Amino acid sequence: MADSSAPPHGHGVPHAGGSGAHGPGVPAAKETRLANLKTNTAYLALGNKAASKPGSVATRSVLTTFRYVLRYMLRRMFRVAKYAAIGGAIALVGTGVLGALGTGIAWFAAPSMGMGIGMGITWAIIKFTWRHRPERFRGGWWSEMAERAFEGRDPAKDEQADSEAVEKAV
């Protein structure tokens, strides 16, 4: 026959309608979970300044890591939002000013198709010349200075010789 001292459903946890050790209507497991939730939430929000800390080292480390990651993400989001707000305000003011003042000026200030073609041709000529005539641009006085430096000549004597050559020419 069943033991008369056992709870009605055959397990050791009182149910919602019974009177347990924690008062009427409150199960012990829910109270423990609620207390753990309060402790963990306080530790997550306040860190080491919390009044009570979780008992498990693993729980504390997980909560600390989550706290640091959450703080980092919030700071980054606020930083991006700040830059977006500043950029939006500048764009709003800029488009208003350009829209009011720049409509008539834009026809004169904007480069035309002819100017774009001219810039492209100029760039092609410079690039072609730089690649196919390197001695013309990369040689000259710079290469003479490099030769003098590699020979170990005295720069003061070179300057004196150059000034004497200029005086003779005059």
Secondary structure, 3 states (H helix, E strand, C coil): CCCCCCCCCCCCCCCCCCEECCEECCCHHHHHHHHHHHHHHHHHHHHHHCCCCCCCHHHHHHHHHHHHHHHHHHHHHHHHHHHHHHHHHHHHHHHHHHHHHHHHHHHHHCCCHHHHHHHHHHHHHHHHHHHHCHHHHHCCHHHHHHHHHHHCCCHHHHHHHHHHHHHHHC
